[in-house]
Amino acid sequence: MDGDVFGEVAERIRRSTVQLRGSRNSGSGVVWGTDGKILTNAHVLREGAARVEFWNGRQAPARVLKSDRRRDVAVLQVEATGVSAAIRGNSDALRPGELVIAVGSPFGFTGAVSTGVVVHGGPWLVSNVRLAPGSSGGPLANARGEVVGLNTMIVGGLGFAVPSNAVEQFLKQFQLGVVIRPVETGLLVLEITPQSPAERASLRPGDVLTGFRSPEDLEAALRASQEGRVELEFRRGADKRTRRVVARAA
């Protein structure tokens, strides 16, 4: 790739990359549209809010809309206009040996660029791009500057990223906003994402969702939900009664 062209592509990716700071963690993110939505890894921000710093130093508060720790994806919302949104790419179109570009904030340094090639695809995009702490949640792009993944972790010296098509699927799926664990009587709620459908429905940590034998059963119910709503039955504390609640996406 010509040096001038590469510089233009890298700069375009940098302008859609943000640095994220929470009370305990920090990392990177990518602006996913002009409506103020930002994508990152779920492990980057475990709190319900964070501060976002854009490429030009501008800062804004953000809140977590929903997250999926199993897939390690989270979406945040900022009230900001004039942001530079990423160009979305098709992760399924990537081939081994194809050039990829990663942008992030390693060790707090904003807009660091590194390159590599795709090793293989699948549930994770694997490349030999060099990543460092602080790069998690930042974009992985192809040679045209289209974002094809979210950088997530390093395993055996290789970079792993969540494919962009999996990110799009996550955005379309109704997320309840709970961390759960199977128990004998159903699914025990361990944590609830702030401002999530679960919190708005008044569910609490310690509640047991009945009628589900596994997390996969709950995911199937959410996929089949009509108009972004799902009716749930649960038990609370020592009360043997089963209660009902309707959780809505918005």
C-alpha positions in Angstrom: 0.0 0.0 0.0 1.3 3.5 -0.9 2.5 5.4 2.2 0.3 8.4 1.6 -2.8 6.2 1.1 -2.0 4.2 4.2 -1.6 7.4 6.2 -5.0 8.6 5.1 -6.6 5.3 5.9 -5.0 5.2 9.4 -6.0 8.8 10.1 -9.6 8.0 9.3 -9.6 5.1 11.6 -7.9 7.1 14.4 -10.7 9.7 14.2 -13.3 7.1 14.9 -11.4 5.7 17.8 -11.9 6.9 21.4 -10.2 6.4 24.7 -12.4 5.2 27.6 -11.9 5.8 31.2 -13.9 4.3 34.1 -13.3 4.4 37.8 -11.3 1.1 37.7 -10.5 0.3 34.1 -9.6 2.1 30.9 -9.3 1.0 27.2 -10.4 1.9 23.8 -13.6 2.1 21.7 -14.9 2.9 18.3 -17.7 5.3 17.3 -20.4 3.2 15.7 -22.7 5.6 13.9 -23.5 9.3 14.1 -26.1 8.9 16.9 -23.4 8.8 19.7 -23.1 5.0 20.1 -19.7 3.6 21.0 -18.6 0.0 20.9 -16.0 -1.5 23.2 -15.3 -4.7 25.1 -17.4 -5.6 28.1 -14.3 -6.2 30.2 -13.1 -2.7 29.6 -15.9 -1.0 31.6 -17.7 -2.9 34.3 -19.4 0.2 35.7 -22.5 1.8 34.4 -20.8 5.0 33.2 -17.5 6.2 31.8 -15.8 9.2 30.2 -15.0 9.2 26.5 -12.1 11.1 25.0 -12.3 11.7 21.2 -9.4 12.0 18.8 -9.3 15.8 19.1 -9.2 15.8 22.9 -12.9 16.5 23.4 -14.5 14.6 26.3 -18.0 13.5 27.1 -19.7 11.3 29.7 -21.1 8.0 28.5 -23.4 5.3 29.9 -23.5 1.6 29.2 -26.6 0.7 27.2 -26.0 -3.1 27.2 -23.2 -5.6 27.4 -22.5 -9.2 26.8 -19.7 -10.5 28.9 -19.7 -13.9 27.2 -19.0 -12.3 23.8 -17.1 -9.5 25.5 -19.0 -6.7 23.7 -20.6 -3.5 25.2 -22.3 -0.5 23.7 -22.2 3.0 25.3 -24.2 6.1 24.5 -22.7 9.7 24.5 -24.6 12.9 23.9 -22.2 14.3 21.3 -22.6 15.7 17.8 -20.2 16.0 14.9 -18.4 12.7 15.8 -16.4 10.8 13.2 -18.1 7.4 12.8 -16.3 4.3 11.7 -17.0 2.7 8.3 -18.3 -0.7 9.0 -16.9 -3.7 7.1 -17.9 -7.3 6.5 -15.8 -9.6 8.7 -16.9 -12.7 6.8 -15.1 -11.3 3.7 -11.6 -11.4 5.3 -9.1 -13.9 4.1 -5.9 -15.3 5.7 -2.9 -13.1 4.8 -5.0 -9.9 4.4 -3.6 -6.7 5.9 -5.4 -5.4 9.0 -4.8 -2.2 11.0 -5.4 -1.9 14.7 -5.9 1.5 16.6 -6.1 1.9 20.3 -4.8 3.6 23.4 -2.0 1.4 24.8 -0.8 2.6 28.2 -2.9 5.7 27.8 -1.3 6.8 24.5 -4.2 7.9 22.3 -4.4 6.8 18.6 -1.5 4.3 18.4 -1.5 2.4 15.1 -0.2 -1.1 14.5 -0.5 -3.5 11.5 -0.5 -7.2 10.8 -2.2 -9.9 8.7 -5.2 -12.1 9.3 -4.2 -15.6 10.5 -7.7 -17.1 10.4 -11.4 -16.2 11.0 -14.3 -17.9 12.7 -15.9 -17.0 16.1 -12.8 -14.8 16.6 -10.7 -12.8 14.1 -7.1 -13.9 14.8 -4.2 -11.8 13.5 -0.5 -11.2 14.2 -1.2 -7.5 14.9 0.7 -6.2 18.0 -1.6 -5.2 20.8 -0.8 -3.8 24.3 -2.8 -3.0 27.4 -5.3 -0.3 26.7 -6.0 -1.4 23.1 -9.0 -3.6 24.1 -12.2 -2.4 22.5 -10.4 -0.5 19.7 -11.1 -1.1 16.0 -9.5 -3.7 13.8 -9.8 -2.5 10.2 -9.0 -3.8 6.7 -6.8 -2.0 4.2 -9.7 0.1 3.0 -10.3 1.4 6.6 -13.5 -0.6 7.1 -13.8 -1.8 10.7 -14.0 -5.6 10.7 -13.6 -6.3 14.4 -13.1 -5.1 18.0 -9.6 -5.9 19.4 -10.1 -8.0 22.6 -7.1 -10.0 23.8 -3.7 -11.5 23.1 -3.3 -15.2 23.2 0.1 -16.8 22.4 1.3 -13.6 20.9 -1.7 -13.4 18.5 -4.4 -10.7 18.6 -8.0 -11.8 19.0 -10.9 -9.6 17.9 -14.7 -9.9 18.0 -15.8 -9.9 14.3 -17.9 -6.9 13.1 -20.7 -9.2 12.0 -21.0 -10.6 15.5 -21.0 -7.0 16.8 -23.9 -6.2 14.5 -25.8 -9.3 15.6 -25.3 -8.2 19.3 -26.7 -4.7 18.5 -29.9 -6.2 17.0 -30.4 -8.7 19.8 -32.5 -7.9 22.8 -30.2 -7.9 25.8 -31.8 -8.4 29.3 -28.7 -7.0 31.1 -28.0 -9.7 33.6 -25.1 -11.9 34.7 -26.6 -15.3 35.6 -25.7 -18.7 36.9 -27.7 -21.9 36.5 -29.0 -23.3 39.8 -31.4 -26.2 40.6 -34.6 -24.0 40.4 -33.6 -21.8 37.4 -31.1 -19.0 36.7 -29.7 -17.1 39.6 -29.2 -13.4 38.9 -25.7 -12.4 40.0 -25.4 -8.9 38.6 -27.6 -6.4 36.7 -26.4 -3.8 34.2 -27.4 -0.3 35.2 -30.3 1.2 33.2 -30.8 -2.2 31.5 -34.2 -3.8 30.8 -33.7 -6.0 33.8 -33.1 -3.0 36.1 -36.1 -1.1 34.6 -38.2 -4.3 35.3 -37.1 -4.1 39.0 -35.2 -7.4 38.9 -32.5 -7.6 41.6 -29.3 -9.6 42.2 -30.4 -12.8 44.1 -33.6 -13.2 42.1 -34.1 -16.6 40.4 -35.5 -16.7 36.9 -37.7 -19.8 36.8 -38.7 -21.7 33.6 -35.2 -21.7 32.3 -32.7 -24.6 32.6 -29.7 -22.9 31.0 -28.5 -19.5 29.8 -29.1 -20.8 26.3 -32.9 -21.2 27.1 -33.0 -17.5 28.2 -31.1 -16.4 25.1 -33.6 -18.3 22.9 -36.5 -16.6 24.7 -35.0 -13.2 24.1 -34.4 -13.9 20.4 -38.0 -14.9 20.1 -39.3 -11.9 22.0 -42.0 -9.9 20.2 -41.5 -6.1 19.8 -38.6 -6.0 22.2 -40.5 -7.3 25.3 -40.3 -10.6 27.2 -42.4 -11.8 30.2 -40.3 -13.4 32.9 -41.2 -15.4 36.0 -39.0 -15.2 39.1 -38.7 -15.9 42.8 -37.2 -13.6 45.3 -35.5 -14.5 48.6 -37.2 -17.0 50.8 -40.6 -16.2 49.2 -41.9 -19.3 47.5 -44.3 -17.4 45.3 -43.6 -16.9 41.6 -43.8 -13.4 40.4 -44.2 -12.1 36.9 -42.6 -9.1 35.2 -42.3 -7.7 31.7 -38.9 -6.5 30.5 -38.8 -4.2 27.6 -35.9 -3.2 25.4 -36.7 0.5 25.7 
